[in-house]
Amino acid sequence: MSSDHKINLFALRDPKIKTLHITWFAFFLTFVVWFNHAPLLVFMKEAFDMSGQQVKALMILNVALTIPARIVVGIMVDKIGPRKMFSALLMISSIICLAFAFAQTYEQLAMLRFLMGFTGAGFVIGIRMVGEWFPHKSVGIAEGIYGGWGNFGSAAAAMSLPTLALIYGGDDGWRYALATTGVIAGLYGLFYFFTARNTPKGSTYFKPKRSGGLEVTSWKDFYMYLGMNIPMYLALAVLAWKLSPSGVALLTTSAMYAIWGVLAVLYFFQVSQIWKVNKENLTKGVPDLDKYEFKQVAILQWSYFVTFGSELAVVSMLPLFFLETFVDLSPVQAGLLASGFAFMNLVARPTGGWFSDKFGRRKALMILIGGLAVGYFVLSQVGSGWWIPMAVIATMACSFFVQAGEGAVFAIVPLIKRRMTGQIAGMAGAYGNVGAVTYLTVLSFVDYSTFFLIIGASAVIIFFIAMCLNEPKGKISEVLPDGTVEMIDVG
């Protein structure tokens, strides 16, 4: 096996291994902070005398801002670099987290939880950082380790924060537990700023020629790009509807309509910015060497819609699914059984990246999405007559394909256009949240079995979409600041 395929995670003197470790841990902390409320909701519900609807509103608000934030952060990371961006995100998240920990009213709690969705954009920063440091032959497994180990932050929060709250003790123990995660994130943001580097020594950090939107290279790609932005605005519109009197009643009907109006204005503003960025390319054309197909980005967006989107949705409902399906289980037992889905991140996502490196980008993506579809079809058959260990095995097998598929998606992202990796990662990442909103909305209308069937059916459709992916091969061009062109190997 070529040395390019190998990653020795213990070679800490190797700058790229050091960068991988400090970056996945930064992402890990963002997930700890982003999901620190979930295991402490029982304390918060008592402290604020929250209704069940108010608790659901907090969960919805937690993912709302992440959709636009991943787009904006993706643009910013390409412009100012992942070192500054990750540091800034961690320190800003620290401030929001501390304010959330000591909120005095439910309204403050809800607003700060909404703002905490910004923290969920941290993922796209490390995709660009890791893509800068690892060669194309091992970038898949490196991105998989980054994503899988970082994603484990939500499970780590679930396992540790209730105990930490009890150690602090008193009525405000949960507040101090939340605040502790914020303080750690802020301090690590400073550490990351002084420790990380955007690129290996002697390498160039390529930046987009213009900010405000993704550069495309044909009219067909321009219209496809505009169309692919619409589902993100629709997802935000659905979130506003779920917060209205038709859902959890946190917003008035007038406020919902106002938000819809703002979203429409924002979409057309974004269209104008995308046109400004691409006007010259579309009217004057670009050299063949600098062209890429936007359909590659769109395929990755839909693939992440069904992989990470279904993961977020299923993690949200799985404990209740086990509790209601197997009536002899206690809530604690149901939660522990359901946690197997998140635990698979530690191995599944790196395996998906490795699989992509080893066997080809398109083939790996298709196999994993196909396995995901089969997994959800099996889960749709789980019922009270099943042997519980077999139901857990089916759940973990399905989650393996889900998370390995996520690893395969982001094994491809850095290979499309280096200088726009952050934006592409942001767009794909945002579609994961769009998928979560879509599937959770579906769940509010159907039973569990139908819910799993619908995810499986959507995966079959996206399997055929993935067939259209072009295998990244040869070299791509990037323009240096002085105008000269450098060729970068992608396969």
Phi and psi in degrees as a GROMACS rama.xvg file:
@    title "Ramachandran Plot"
@    xaxis  label "Phi"
@    yaxis  label "Psi"
@TYPE xy
-60.6456  145.575  SER-2
-63.5037  -21.5126  SER-3
-65.1923  -23.9673  ASP-4
-82.7328  -15.949  HIS-5
-94.1899  143.166  LYS-6
-129.845  114.335  ILE-7
-94.3991  100.88  ASN-8
-67.9686  -11.8164  LEU-9
-97.3348  -1.43709  PHE-10
-82.6519  69.4575  ALA-11
-68.5665  -15.5713  LEU-12
-80.3683  -13.0229  ARG-13
-76.1306  118.893  ASP-14
-55.8516  -35.9918  PRO-15
-72.056  -33.2189  LYS-16
-69.9446  -41.6733  ILE-17
-59.9788  -43.5511  LYS-18
-62.7361  -42.0117  THR-19
-60.0671  -45.1917  LEU-20
-66.6607  -46.266  HIS-21
-70.4572  -23.3147  ILE-22
-83.487  -41.916  THR-23
-65.5144  -31.2732  TRP-24
-71.7913  -33.2594  PHE-25
-62.0913  -43.9912  ALA-26
-65.2079  -41.115  PHE-27
-54.7292  -44.3952  PHE-28
-66.8759  -34.6847  LEU-29
-64.0223  -37.3203  THR-30
-73.0762  -33.2508  PHE-31
-61.3322  -47.6612  VAL-32
-69.3779  -40.8933  VAL-33
-63.9077  -37.6964  TRP-34
-110.297  20.9457  PHE-35
-69.5904  -18.8019  ASN-36
-76.2501  -29.9583  HIS-37
-57.2106  -50.9003  ALA-38
-75.1552  -8.37682  PRO-39
-108.254  7.36341  LEU-40
-60.4235  -32.2035  LEU-41
-62.7414  -37.556  VAL-42
-71.4692  -42.1997  PHE-43
-68.0635  -37.2965  MET-44
-61.6444  -40.0657  LYS-45
-70.7048  -42.3731  GLU-46
-64.6325  -35.981  ALA-47
-105.697  3.44654  PHE-48
51.6779  49.9172  ASP-49
-78.9887  146  MET-50
-82.3754  167.918  SER-51
-60.359  -36.4071  GLY-52
-65.852  -38.2985  GLN-53
-67.3931  -35.9009  GLN-54
-63.9246  -44.1881  VAL-55
-61.9318  -36.61  LYS-56
-62.0022  -40.4243  ALA-57
-60.695  -40.949  LEU-58
-66.4407  -37.5497  MET-59
-68.6215  -45.2627  ILE-60
-60.7606  -30.7535  LEU-61
-63.2731  -27.3622  ASN-62
-106.174  -7.21613  VAL-63
-63.592  -52.7187  ALA-64
-70.9479  -19.5914  LEU-65
-62.9391  -30.8971  THR-66
-62.0757  -57.9178  ILE-67
-70.5793  -30.3106  PRO-68
-62.5783  -38.0487  ALA-69
-66.3109  -33.8266  ARG-70
-66.5068  -50.0692  ILE-71
-64.8648  -45.2307  VAL-72
-64.7214  -35.8341  VAL-73
-60.7681  -40.7625  GLY-74
-64.8423  -44.4964  ILE-75
-66.8677  -38.0207  MET-76
-67.3348  -35.6515  VAL-77
-66.785  -30.6812  ASP-78
-83.237  -45.2142  LYS-79
-109.871  -8.46129  ILE-80
98.2758  149.735  GLY-81
-69.1576  -28.4523  PRO-82
-61.7562  -53.9039  ARG-83
-66.5678  -38.4918  LYS-84
-69.5191  -42.7984  MET-85
-66.7766  -39.735  PHE-86
-62.0751  -46.4555  SER-87
-63.4355  -42.9505  ALA-88
-63.2366  -42.3995  LEU-89
-63.975  -41.9019  LEU-90
-72.9207  -37.6137  MET-91
-66.1897  -42.1209  ILE-92
-61.2878  -35.5988  SER-93
-60.2602  -43.7439  SER-94
-65.6199  -45.354  ILE-95
-62.3499  -41.8264  ILE-96
-62.5336  -43.7241  CYS-97
-64.2267  -39.9356  LEU-98
-65.1536  -40.0193  ALA-99
-63.773  -41.5194  PHE-100
-59.8975  -32.3257  ALA-101
-113.978  23.3644  PHE-102
-61.8802  144.849  ALA-103
-107.977  -15.4078  GLN-104
-131.539  161.162  THR-105
-63.9536  -36.0046  TYR-106
-61.7745  -42.1715  GLU-107
-63.2696  -42.7987  GLN-108
-59.0989  -46.1587  LEU-109
-65.6286  -44.8081  ALA-110
-63.6332  -43.0988  MET-111
-70.9803  -31.1683  LEU-112
-67.5848  -37.0481  ARG-113
-60.8637  -46.6069  PHE-114
-63.8095  -28.8643  LEU-115
-65.7499  -17.5598  MET-116
-58.7358  -24.4617  GLY-117
-57.6595  -35.9525  PHE-118
-61.7956  -32.0893  THR-119
-66.2554  -8.88612  GLY-120
-82.7589  -6.03182  ALA-121
-58.4712  -29.136  GLY-122
-53.622  -43.8034  PHE-123
-69.1386  -23.3187  VAL-124
-66.1596  -48.8366  ILE-125
-67.1016  -27.3537  GLY-126
-58.8901  -43.1607  ILE-127
-68.7919  -42.1989  ARG-128
-61.3041  -50.0704  MET-129
-64.8909  -38.1569  VAL-130
-62.307  -29.1903  GLY-131
-72.5994  -30.7937  GLU-132
-96.1322  -20.7048  TRP-133
-113.534  140.175  PHE-134
-68.3762  161.215  PRO-135
-59.0475  -28.4204  HIS-136
-74.0653  -17.675  LYS-137
-126.665  5.95008  SER-138
-66.7098  -29.5438  VAL-139
-63.8431  -51.0595  GLY-140
-68.5794  -33.4423  ILE-141
-64.5725  -44.627  ALA-142
-65.887  -34.2837  GLU-143
-65.5668  -42.357  GLY-144
-62.8913  -45.9851  ILE-145
-56.4069  -51.2514  TYR-146
-70.402  -44.9754  GLY-147
-67.5507  -47.0766  GLY-148
-70.517  -34.175  TRP-149
-69.004  -42.3602  GLY-150
-59.2412  -24.561  ASN-151
-65.9626  -10.6638  PHE-152
-56.9722  -34.5539  GLY-153
-67.2684  -40.1018  SER-154
-69.0051  -37.8071  ALA-155
-63.0637  -39.7446  ALA-156
-62.683  -42.6957  ALA-157
-63.352  -35.547  ALA-158
-80.045  -30.7671  MET-159
-104.238  -33.5624  SER-160
-69.0824  -38.6253  LEU-161
-59.4312  -40.3147  PRO-162
-65.4307  -41.4311  THR-163
-63.02  -39.3552  LEU-164
-62.2343  -39.3763  ALA-165
-69.7493  -34.6614  LEU-166
-63.9156  -43.1701  ILE-167
-64.2978  -39.0654  TYR-168
73.5963  174.344  GLY-169
75.3602  178.09  GLY-170
-68.4125  -23.0071  ASP-171
-105.579  14.7696  ASP-172
-57.9459  -38.2945  GLY-173
-64.5109  -33.8736  TRP-174
-64.6326  -43.5161  ARG-175
-68.7705  -32.4476  TYR-176
-64.8983  -45.7609  ALA-177
-60.4686  -45.9372  LEU-178
-62.2833  -35.2657  ALA-179
-60.1111  -42.1639  THR-180
-64.2259  -36.6614  THR-181
-66.0369  -42.7783  GLY-182
-62.9276  -44.6983  VAL-183
-61.6944  -42.6667  ILE-184
-62.2049  -42.9941  ALA-185
-63.5685  -44.5587  GLY-186
-64.9497  -38.7821  LEU-187
-69.7151  -30.4746  TYR-188
-59.6166  -42.1175  GLY-189
-63.8197  -44.9512  LEU-190
-58.5238  -44.2253  PHE-191
-64.3695  -38.3094  TYR-192
-60.3559  -41.366  PHE-193
-88.4124  -8.59851  PHE-194
-109.646  -37.9268  THR-195
-80.3946  156.902  ALA-196
-131.228  143.825  ARG-197
-64.8105  -36.1538  ASN-198
-141.66  161.419  THR-199
-61.3202  156.634  PRO-200
-57.6935  129.697  LYS-201
90.5141  -8.08674  GLY-202
-91.1838  156.138  SER-203
-96.8962  137.072  THR-204
-93.3235  106.667  TYR-205
-78.8566  134.978  PHE-206
-117.824  151.035  LYS-207
-60.3126  151.311  PRO-208
-66.6464  -33.4371  LYS-209
-139.562  152.73  ARG-210
-105.657  157.192  SER-211
119.41  -12.6412  GLY-212
177.115  166.835  GLY-213
-74.896  138.437  LEU-214
-77.4962  130.793  GLU-215
-120.632  167.202  VAL-216
-124.94  10.8714  THR-217
-155.004  160.179  SER-218
-63.3701  -38.6399  TRP-219
-59.0416  -43.9431  LYS-220
-67.1707  -35.1552  ASP-221
-60.8807  -48.3538  PHE-222
-68.9671  -35.8967  TYR-223
-64.4629  -40.0849  MET-224
-60.6892  -46.5017  TYR-225
-61.5194  -40.7528  LEU-226
-66.4873  -37.4495  GLY-227
-71.3531  -15.2982  MET-228
-80.2559  -23.0268  ASN-229
-60.8663  -46.054  ILE-230
-57.9182  -29.0807  PRO-231
-67.9138  -39.6836  MET-232
-70.7792  -35.9456  TYR-233
-64.3062  -38.4321  LEU-234
-63.0213  -41.6563  ALA-235
-66.5139  -35.8982  LEU-236
-65.0384  -38.9618  ALA-237
-65.1908  -40.5641  VAL-238
-60.233  -42.5087  LEU-239
-62.0324  -40.1675  ALA-240
-62.9068  -40.038  TRP-241
-68.8012  -21.7734  LYS-242
-92.0822  -4.07157  LEU-243
-84.8048  -179.726  SER-244
-57.798  -20.8136  PRO-245
-72.7386  -16.8279  SER-246
-119.927  -105.669  GLY-247
-96.4728  0.0826067  VAL-248
61.1096  36.9837  ALA-249
-86.4244  -26.7385  LEU-250
-112.604  152.438  LEU-251
-80.0073  164.705  THR-252
-61.69  -38.5453  THR-253
-62.9156  -41.2089  SER-254
-63.9973  -39.7295  ALA-255
-60.5511  -46.2674  MET-256
-63.6365  -36.4831  TYR-257
-63.7546  -41.7758  ALA-258
-64.2196  -41.6183  ILE-259
-59.3122  -40.6427  TRP-260
-64.1036  -42.2092  GLY-261
-63.1331  -41.7814  VAL-262
-62.2754  -39.6953  LEU-263
-63.4802  -43.9186  ALA-264
-63.1453  -42.9393  VAL-265
-62.9314  -38.0989  LEU-266
-62.2521  -47.1568  TYR-267
-69.2632  -30.4734  PHE-268
-64.8772  -42.653  PHE-269
-62.1941  -39.6674  GLN-270
-58.0384  -42.5658  VAL-271
-64.5366  -38.1313  SER-272
-68.6908  -39.7972  GLN-273
-63.3598  -38.3479  ILE-274
-64.7883  -42.352  TRP-275
-59.6381  -42.076  LYS-276
-66.0024  -35.9104  VAL-277
-106.789  -0.977882  ASN-278
-55.5674  -47.1709  LYS-279
-65.9764  -43.7733  GLU-280
-59.1249  -42.5536  ASN-281
-77.5974  -30.3301  LEU-282
-88.8691  -32.6097  THR-283
-105.173  -17.429  LYS-284
84.3661  165.833  GLY-285
-129.935  153.605  VAL-286
-59.2165  146.354  PRO-287
-55.3727  -34.4722  ASP-288
-64.1033  -25.9559  LEU-289
-97.5535  2.694  ASP-290
-83.2467  150.782  LYS-291
-145.787  163.505  TYR-292
-99.0575  124.894  GLU-293
-65.1995  -22.8875  PHE-294
-59.2693  -26.5236  LYS-295
-61.4302  -43.8149  GLN-296
-65.373  -44.2237  VAL-297
-61.6704  -40.8883  ALA-298
-63.1316  -41.2724  ILE-299
-66.6604  -36.1772  LEU-300
-61.4977  -48.6201  GLN-301
-66.7918  -34.4115  TRP-302
-65.7761  -39.0932  SER-303
-75.0337  -27.3474  TYR-304
-55.0427  -46.8818  PHE-305
-85.6655  -23.8796  VAL-306
-85.6461  -73.0871  THR-307
-67.8138  -33.6893  PHE-308
-60.4775  -45.7874  GLY-309
-69.5661  -33.8869  SER-310
-61.5481  -49.1658  GLU-311
-59.3979  -41.7946  LEU-312
-67.2827  -45.1725  ALA-313
-69.7444  -40.145  VAL-314
-59.5983  -32.7465  VAL-315
-69.7243  -30.7182  SER-316
-111.183  -11.1634  MET-317
-62.4542  -42.8331  LEU-318
-58.1192  -42.0715  PRO-319
-67.293  -35.955  LEU-320
-60.1839  -47.8432  PHE-321
-64.4691  -40.8537  PHE-322
-63.6129  -40.9626  LEU-323
-83.1872  -25.8841  GLU-324
-80.3143  -41.2662  THR-325
-113.883  93.4045  PHE-326
-67.5385  -16.189  VAL-327
-80.0864  -10.7032  ASP-328
-77.4022  146.239  LEU-329
-86.4781  162.754  SER-330
-56.9873  -38.1134  PRO-331
-64.6279  -44.9813  VAL-332
-63.4601  -41.6543  GLN-333
-61.9783  -41.0869  ALA-334
-64.0469  -41.0979  GLY-335
-66.4549  -42.2077  LEU-336
-63.8181  -40.9379  LEU-337
-69.2465  -25.8762  ALA-338
-65.1018  -17.4611  SER-339
-58.4734  -30.1093  GLY-340
-62.0131  -45.9186  PHE-341
-73.4001  -33.9908  ALA-342
-61.339  -29.8499  PHE-343
-61.7985  -19.261  MET-344
-54.2411  -34.6036  ASN-345
-59.2487  -35.1165  LEU-346
-113.8  -31.8749  VAL-347
-68.5804  -46.0993  ALA-348
-67.1445  -44.3196  ARG-349
-60.6084  -36.9298  PRO-350
-63.9103  -39.9327  THR-351
-62.9047  -39.5675  GLY-352
-65.0575  -43.339  GLY-353
-63.0781  -43.1181  TRP-354
-58.5701  -40.6439  PHE-355
-66.3145  -43.0552  SER-356
-60.9191  -40.9602  ASP-357
-83.7489  -41.3085  LYS-358
-113.631  2.30865  PHE-359
107.454  143.917  GLY-360
-68.1959  -51.1259  ARG-361
-68.7262  -46.7575  ARG-362
-58.6382  -44.6401  LYS-363
-61.8569  -45.0869  ALA-364
-63.0899  -42.4003  LEU-365
-66.9146  -44.0655  MET-366
-62.162  -42.8289  ILE-367
-72.0835  -38.4454  LEU-368
-68.4624  -36.8323  ILE-369
-62.1562  -42.996  GLY-370
-64.1636  -36.7282  GLY-371
-61.3484  -43.5096  LEU-372
-61.2708  -46.4498  ALA-373
-60.8776  -42.2972  VAL-374
-58.2588  -43.8539  GLY-375
-72.804  -32.1235  TYR-376
-64.1959  -37.5912  PHE-377
-65.6449  -45.1273  VAL-378
-61.4507  -29.5448  LEU-379
-66.2296  -16.9739  SER-380
-95.6229  -7.65786  GLN-381
-65.908  130.466  VAL-382
-144.48  -176.729  GLY-383
-64.1539  -21.8664  SER-384
-79.4345  -7.89689  GLY-385
-73.3407  150.437  TRP-386
-71.9609  124.621  TRP-387
-55.6134  -46.1092  ILE-388
-56.7014  -35.6877  PRO-389
-67.905  -37.0876  MET-390
-63.8703  -38.8178  ALA-391
-67.065  -41.6912  VAL-392
-61.7986  -43.3223  ILE-393
-62.0031  -39.7006  ALA-394
-63.6385  -45.9736  THR-395
-71.1436  -34.016  MET-396
-64.9963  -42.5733  ALA-397
-62.2623  -44.394  CYS-398
-65.3327  -29.9782  SER-399
-59.8386  -48.6054  PHE-400
-67.4261  -35.6373  PHE-401
-60.2976  -51.9193  VAL-402
-78.3746  -31.7984  GLN-403
-65.6519  -35.651  ALA-404
-62.0846  -38.887  GLY-405
-61.0758  -41.8194  GLU-406
-63.2117  -37.9421  GLY-407
-68.2282  -36.5426  ALA-408
-60.2538  -49.9158  VAL-409
-85.0303  0.179602  PHE-410
-74.6528  -23.2376  ALA-411
-93.0438  -33.4407  ILE-412
-48.8408  -47.761  VAL-413
-71.2019  -7.61681  PRO-414
-96.9244  -2.07874  LEU-415
-84.2204  -54.2921  ILE-416
-157.22  105.731  LYS-417
-53.8872  -46.0922  ARG-418
-70.1712  -13.4767  ARG-419
-115.302  18.7509  MET-420
-57.6464  -41.6907  THR-421
-61.7388  -44.1739  GLY-422
-66.6124  -42.3935  GLN-423
-64.5899  -41.7898  ILE-424
-63.2856  -39.4606  ALA-425
-64.1814  -41.332  GLY-426
-68.4737  -43.6225  MET-427
-65.3762  -43.4912  ALA-428
-62.0675  -39.5927  GLY-429
-62.9676  -35.5963  ALA-430
-66.1592  -24.7399  TYR-431
-61.841  -43.0203  GLY-432
-69.5088  -34.8776  ASN-433
-60.7738  -42.134  VAL-434
-61.43  -42.6281  GLY-435
-61.1779  -45.4532  ALA-436
-62.2862  -42.8807  VAL-437
-61.8285  -50.8181  THR-438
-67.944  -38.0223  TYR-439
-68.6131  -32.6605  LEU-440
-66.4341  -42.5531  THR-441
-58.7197  -43.0768  VAL-442
-60.3036  -29.7813  LEU-443
-70.9574  -9.97052  SER-444
-113.583  -14.0984  PHE-445
-129.828  171.161  VAL-446
-83.2288  174.29  ASP-447
-62.0793  -43.4396  TYR-448
-60.4804  -45.2364  SER-449
-65.8787  -36.4754  THR-450
-57.0848  -49.9548  PHE-451
-65.3812  -38.2703  PHE-452
-62.0017  -41.0442  LEU-453
-65.6856  -41.1014  ILE-454
-62.1304  -44.9322  ILE-455
-60.4065  -41.9159  GLY-456
-65.251  -40.9002  ALA-457
-64.8771  -33.9095  SER-458
-66.0295  -35.9143  ALA-459
-62.3388  -43.3572  VAL-460
-61.6524  -44.0871  ILE-461
-72.1957  -26.3594  ILE-462
-56.8574  -45.4466  PHE-463
-71.0509  -32.2985  PHE-464
-63.6291  -41.0764  ILE-465
-63.9711  -22.5864  ALA-466
-61.0891  -23.3228  MET-467
-85.4941  -1.88592  CYS-468
-67.3748  134.371  LEU-469
-89.6085  129.795  ASN-470
-64.2013  121.914  GLU-471
-61.8388  122.956  PRO-472
-138.778  158.545  LYS-473
70.9256  -130.357  GLY-474
-131.932  152.941  LYS-475
-118.103  152.412  ILE-476
-96.6166  145.215  SER-477
-134.171  142.437  GLU-478
-95.2501  126.348  VAL-479
-74.6615  161.142  LEU-480
-55.6448  -28.5984  PRO-481
-86.674  4.06568  ASP-482
97.3896  -11.6266  GLY-483
-76.7209  159.648  THR-484
-107.84  135.36  VAL-485
-118.839  136.893  GLU-486
-96.0118  134.167  MET-487
-118.971  128.189  ILE-488
-71.9928  131.05  ASP-489
-125.837  2.49676  VAL-490
